[in-house]
Amino acid sequence: METNRFSKFDIREVSTPAFVIDEGLLENNLRILSKVKRRTSAKILLALKAYSAFSTFPLIRKYLDGVCASSPHEAKLGYEKFGKEVVVAAPAYTEEDMKDLVKYSNCIIFNSFSQLRKYKKTVLKHGIDCGIRINPEHSEAPSPLYDPCGSHSRLGVTIRNFEEDSLDGVNGLHFHALCQRGADALERVLKIAEEKFGKYFGRMKWVNLGGGHHITKEGYDIDLLCCIIESFKKKYNVDVYLEPGEAVALDAGFLVASVVDIINNGMQIAILDTSAEAHMPDVLGMPYTPEIEGAKIASRLSEKDKKKFSHIYRLGGVTCLAGDVIGDYAFPHKLNVGAKLVFTDMAIYSMVKTTTFNGVNLPSISIFSPKDKKIKTIRKFGYEDFKRRLS
């Protein structure tokens, strides 16, 4: 599998802070997903909750079948900017939501039978597919925060609450049980799902296996995934959907930041012009420590690495939040004010979750084209973007 986690653009051309999307790395991922489509005839949707940089949609829609949305705004974005299939799945819909969703959606998946009964007539009247989300009650997520099948989850209908007599007008079943997982995890989930809901699969036109499939991650067993899909399709005579988010833009985006100041309080602390709290909130929420090109995460240093990477810095954000700390890193040289750092794998989730907490400016968005080796700034943000969110 062709992978390259590192940027090929000249960071001297980047005004920080800035997200930079590498179209070449993005297309590498899309080619892998396209191979799965060709081998299995499965439909693959981009999950907008993970990646919504619509300037790259013209490239993505060459390879994928549409988008999965979780709100009217995402559905409208998919309808206007992607131009292919729009599948919607959310925990619940208001009447105002539904007025918009029927304008933009090809399929609406309901999280409960009560919501299905409330809106089914309206949805079918507009020629839109109805689906039901099920909960296999089998966890394969690395963190409770991202576990849709954990105890007391609000996501999906459990077999105990499944209403067999209410399936009239329902064309598909959907489940989402994974997060950053391999094909072996899907195999385990699917086994449980079939034990509980298998008798209903054959009554459907399609089954959506959700997201969380790390298909483009190095070492992912694509052959096993294809075998699972082909076997499932043959067994139940249904179309199969996948809706990866991370896999589409995995390792294809970067956040470039600059060192603004260096202080010492028992250790060297570099303050950056970015923020974990405002620009990469999963660092605090998941939590995790992102990688930086040319540096090592201090807690993971090997004895061999300690000699080369001997300069340890805690990297802190620019907000007033005391816990706005990205992590401790080891560098092969001293950091200076003005030095630029490149955080990897920042296209997914970080871009869609940014905030203007403290009035901190949002990172600009740029696209790097490997063909002409140029960076094009797509969007800059400023005071008006901050002010519009307030009243």
C-alpha positions in Angstrom: 0.0 0.0 0.0 1.4 3.4 -1.0 1.6 5.7 2.0 3.5 8.8 2.9 2.7 10.6 6.1 5.0 13.5 5.5 4.5 16.7 3.6 6.3 17.6 0.4 5.4 21.2 0.4 7.8 24.0 1.4 6.7 25.2 4.9 8.4 28.5 4.3 5.5 29.3 2.0 2.9 28.8 4.7 1.6 31.6 6.9 0.7 30.0 10.2 -1.5 28.7 11.6 -2.7 26.8 8.5 -4.3 23.5 7.5 -2.7 22.2 4.4 -4.3 19.4 2.4 -2.1 17.4 0.1 -4.1 16.5 -3.0 -1.6 13.7 -3.9 -1.9 12.0 -0.5 -5.7 12.4 -0.6 -5.9 10.8 -4.1 -3.7 7.9 -2.9 -6.5 7.1 -0.3 -9.2 7.5 -2.9 -7.5 5.0 -5.2 -7.5 2.4 -2.4 -11.2 3.0 -1.7 -11.9 2.8 -5.4 -10.2 -0.7 -5.5 -12.6 -1.9 -2.8 -15.5 -0.5 -4.8 -14.4 -2.3 -8.0 -13.8 -5.6 -6.3 -17.1 -5.7 -4.3 -19.5 -3.3 -6.1 -20.1 -1.8 -2.6 -21.0 1.9 -2.5 -18.7 4.1 -0.5 -19.7 7.4 1.0 -17.7 10.2 2.5 -18.7 10.8 6.1 -18.8 14.6 6.3 -18.5 14.6 10.1 -14.9 13.7 9.7 -14.0 15.7 6.6 -15.9 18.5 4.9 -13.3 20.4 2.9 -15.6 21.0 -0.1 -12.8 22.5 -2.2 -11.6 18.9 -2.6 -15.0 17.5 -3.4 -14.4 17.6 -7.2 -11.5 15.2 -6.7 -13.3 13.0 -4.2 -16.5 12.5 -6.3 -14.5 11.0 -9.1 -14.0 8.0 -6.8 -16.8 7.9 -4.2 -20.6 7.6 -4.5 -21.8 10.4 -2.3 -21.8 11.6 1.3 -23.1 10.7 4.6 -24.5 13.7 6.5 -25.6 14.1 10.2 -27.5 17.3 10.0 -29.4 19.5 7.5 -26.4 21.7 7.0 -24.2 18.8 6.1 -26.9 17.4 3.8 -27.2 20.7 2.0 -23.4 20.9 1.7 -23.3 17.5 0.2 -26.2 18.3 -2.1 -24.7 21.5 -3.3 -21.0 20.7 -3.4 -20.7 17.0 -3.9 -23.6 16.4 -6.3 -24.1 12.7 -5.8 -26.0 10.5 -3.3 -26.8 12.1 0.1 -27.5 9.7 3.0 -28.5 11.2 6.3 -28.2 9.6 9.7 -28.7 11.4 13.1 -29.9 10.5 16.6 -33.1 12.5 16.1 -34.8 15.0 13.7 -37.0 18.0 14.5 -39.8 19.0 12.2 -37.6 22.0 11.0 -34.8 19.5 10.2 -37.1 17.4 8.2 -38.3 20.3 6.1 -34.8 20.8 4.9 -33.7 17.2 4.7 -36.3 16.2 2.2 -34.9 18.9 -0.1 -31.4 17.5 -0.1 -31.5 13.7 0.8 -31.7 10.5 -1.1 -32.0 8.4 2.0 -32.8 9.2 5.6 -31.9 6.8 8.4 -33.9 6.9 11.6 -32.5 6.2 15.0 -35.8 4.9 16.5 -39.1 3.5 15.3 -40.9 6.4 16.9 -39.1 8.9 14.7 -39.7 6.6 11.7 -43.5 6.6 12.4 -43.5 10.4 12.8 -41.7 11.2 9.5 -42.1 8.1 7.2 -45.1 9.4 5.3 -43.3 12.7 4.6 -40.1 11.0 3.5 -41.7 8.4 1.3 -43.9 11.2 -0.3 -40.7 12.8 -1.5 -39.4 9.6 -3.0 -36.7 9.2 -0.3 -35.4 5.9 1.0 -36.1 5.1 4.7 -33.7 3.2 6.9 -33.4 2.2 10.5 -30.2 2.3 12.5 -29.6 -0.9 14.6 -27.3 -1.4 17.6 -25.5 -4.8 17.7 -24.4 -4.0 21.3 -20.9 -5.1 20.6 -18.1 -2.6 21.2 -15.0 -2.3 19.0 -14.1 1.4 19.7 -10.9 2.4 21.4 -12.5 5.0 23.7 -15.9 5.3 25.4 -16.2 8.8 23.8 -16.3 7.2 20.4 -18.2 4.0 21.2 -21.6 4.0 19.6 -22.4 0.5 21.0 -21.4 1.0 24.6 -23.7 0.6 27.6 -26.8 2.8 27.5 -25.9 4.2 24.1 -28.5 6.4 22.5 -27.4 5.3 19.0 -29.4 2.6 17.2 -32.2 0.3 18.0 -31.3 -2.8 20.1 -32.8 -6.1 19.3 -34.9 -5.9 22.4 -36.6 -2.8 21.1 -36.7 -3.8 17.4 -40.2 -3.6 15.9 -40.5 -6.2 13.2 -44.1 -5.2 12.4 -43.0 -1.6 11.7 -40.7 -2.3 8.8 -43.2 -1.4 6.1 -41.6 1.2 3.9 -38.1 0.6 5.3 -35.5 -0.3 2.6 -32.4 -0.7 4.6 -30.7 -1.2 7.9 -27.6 0.7 9.2 -25.2 0.1 12.0 -22.1 1.9 13.0 -19.9 0.1 15.6 -16.3 0.9 14.7 -13.8 3.6 15.2 -10.3 3.4 13.7 -10.6 -0.4 13.3 -9.5 -3.1 10.9 -11.5 -5.6 8.9 -11.2 -8.2 11.7 -13.2 -5.9 13.9 -15.9 -5.6 11.3 -15.9 -9.4 11.0 -16.6 -9.7 14.7 -19.3 -7.0 14.8 -21.0 -8.5 11.7 -21.2 -11.9 13.3 -23.0 -10.5 16.3 -25.2 -8.3 14.1 -26.2 -11.3 12.0 -27.0 -13.4 15.1 -29.4 -10.7 16.2 -30.7 -9.0 13.1 -29.8 -11.5 10.3 -33.4 -12.5 9.6 -34.2 -9.0 8.7 -31.2 -8.3 6.3 -32.7 -10.4 3.5 -35.9 -8.3 3.6 -33.9 -5.1 2.8 -32.6 -3.6 -0.4 -29.4 -2.4 1.3 -27.4 -2.7 4.5 -25.1 0.1 5.6 -22.0 -1.1 7.5 -21.3 2.4 8.8 -17.9 4.0 9.3 -14.8 3.6 11.4 -13.1 1.4 8.8 -9.4 2.3 8.6 -9.2 1.0 5.0 -6.4 3.3 4.0 -4.2 2.7 7.0 -1.0 0.8 6.4 -1.5 -2.8 7.2 -5.3 -2.8 6.8 -6.5 -6.2 5.5 -8.3 -5.1 2.3 -8.6 -8.7 1.1 -10.5 -9.6 4.2 -12.8 -6.6 3.9 -13.6 -7.5 0.3 -14.3 -11.1 1.3 -16.7 -10.0 4.0 -18.6 -7.7 1.7 -18.8 -10.1 -1.1 -20.0 -12.9 1.2 -22.6 -10.7 2.8 -24.0 -9.4 -0.5 -24.3 -13.0 -1.8 -25.9 -14.3 1.4 -28.6 -11.6 1.7 -28.8 -10.3 -1.9 -28.5 -6.7 -0.8 -26.5 -3.6 -1.7 -23.7 -2.8 0.8 -22.7 0.7 1.8 -19.6 1.9 3.7 -19.3 5.4 5.0 -15.7 6.0 6.1 -14.6 9.4 7.2 -11.0 9.1 8.4 -10.1 6.6 5.7 -10.8 9.2 3.0 -8.4 11.9 4.2 -6.1 9.8 6.5 -2.6 11.3 6.7 -3.5 13.7 3.8 -3.6 16.9 5.9 -1.3 18.9 8.1 -1.5 21.7 10.5 1.5 24.1 10.3 2.2 26.2 13.4 4.9 28.6 14.5 6.7 29.0 17.8 5.7 32.3 19.3 7.6 32.2 22.6 9.8 29.9 24.7 9.7 29.9 28.5 11.0 27.7 31.3 9.0 26.4 34.3 10.9 23.3 35.3 11.2 22.4 31.6 11.3 24.1 28.3 7.9 25.2 27.1 7.2 26.4 23.6 4.0 28.4 23.1 2.6 28.1 19.5 0.2 30.2 17.5 -2.2 27.2 17.4 -4.2 25.6 20.1 -5.2 22.1 21.2 -8.4 23.5 22.6 -9.4 25.6 19.6 -7.8 23.9 16.6 -7.4 20.2 17.5 -9.8 19.5 20.3 -9.6 15.7 19.9 -6.1 16.0 21.5 -7.8 16.9 24.7 -11.1 15.0 24.2 -9.9 11.6 23.0 -7.2 12.2 24.2 -4.2 11.6 22.0 -0.8 13.2 21.0 -0.4 14.1 17.4 2.9 13.5 15.6 5.2 16.2 14.3 7.4 15.9 11.4 11.1 15.6 12.4 10.3 15.2 16.1 9.4 12.4 18.5 6.7 12.1 21.1 8.8 12.3 24.3 7.1 9.4 26.1 7.8 7.1 23.2 11.5 7.7 22.9 13.7 4.7 22.6 17.1 4.5 24.2 18.6 4.9 20.8 16.5 7.9 20.0 17.4 9.7 23.2 20.8 10.7 22.0 19.6 12.2 18.7 16.4 13.7 20.0 17.8 15.3 23.1 15.9 18.6 23.3 12.6 18.2 25.1 9.8 20.8 24.9 6.3 20.9 26.1 4.2 22.5 23.3 1.4 24.7 24.6 -1.4 26.5 22.8 -2.1 30.2 22.7 -5.4 30.3 24.6 -5.8 31.1 28.3 -6.9 27.5 29.1 -4.4 26.1 31.5 -4.8 22.6 30.0 -4.2 23.9 26.4 -1.2 21.6 26.0 -0.5 19.5 22.9 2.1 17.3 24.4 5.8 16.8 25.2 8.1 16.4 22.2 11.8 15.6 21.6 13.6 17.4 18.8 17.1 16.9 17.4 17.9 20.6 17.8 16.9 23.6 19.9 13.7 25.4 19.0 13.8 29.0 18.2 11.0 31.6 18.2 9.7 31.6 14.6 10.4 28.0 14.0 7.6 26.2 12.1 6.2 22.8 13.1 4.2 20.5 11.0 1.5 18.3 12.8 0.5 15.3 10.7 -2.9 13.7 10.0 -4.8 16.9 10.7 -7.3 16.9 7.8 -9.8 14.6 9.6 -11.9 15.9 12.5 -9.6 18.7 13.5 -10.7 20.9 10.6 -14.4 20.4 11.2 -14.1 20.8 15.0 -12.2 24.1 15.2 -13.6 26.9 17.4 -12.8 30.5 18.0 -12.4 30.1 21.7 -10.7 33.2 23.2 -11.2 34.9 19.9 -8.2 32.9 18.6 -8.2 33.1 14.8 -9.1 29.9 12.9 -6.2 28.4 10.8 -6.4 29.2 7.2 -7.0 26.4 4.7 -4.6 25.6 1.8 -4.3 22.9 -0.8 -1.0 21.6 -2.0 -0.9 20.3 -5.6 2.0 17.8 -6.1 1.7 18.3 -9.9 2.8 21.9 -9.9 4.2 21.8 -6.3 2.3 24.9 -5.4 0.3 25.8 -2.3 -3.0 27.6 -2.9 -4.7 29.3 0.0 -8.4 28.5 -0.2 -9.7 30.4 2.8 -8.5 32.8 5.4 -10.4 33.7 8.5 -10.6 36.9 10.6 -12.5 38.9 13.1 -15.8 38.8 11.1 -15.8 35.0 11.3 -15.5 35.3 15.1 -18.1 38.0 15.4 -20.7 36.2 13.2 -21.0 33.3 15.7 -22.0 35.8 18.5 -24.8 38.3 18.9 
